[in-house]
């Protein structure tokens, strides 16, 4: 998980840096788990920590993917980072499921 989270922090930083101020504010305002007072006036780097703190790595990846589709930011520049991290998330989940299956068999 640490490797996935480290990579996600880097990818999320790249995605947020790619957004205009308006495109940054819109998805951030839709993150309902994060209290509004914590979102207001935050720098992009601070939002990375809040997103992962409130949603976790595994939940925040598809969440940000949905937000980018809503904007819409379907361009290759943003979607490349999302494709890469979603592939890593899938691999992580498959490996985690395999470990759980092995433990269940014991």
Secondary structure, DSSP 8 states (H G I E B T S, - for coil): -HHHHHHHHHHHHHHHHHS-HHHHHHHHHT-TTS-HHHHTT--HHHHHHHHHHHHHHHHHHHHHHHHHHHHT--SHHHHHHHHHHHHHHHHHHHHHHHHHHHHHH-
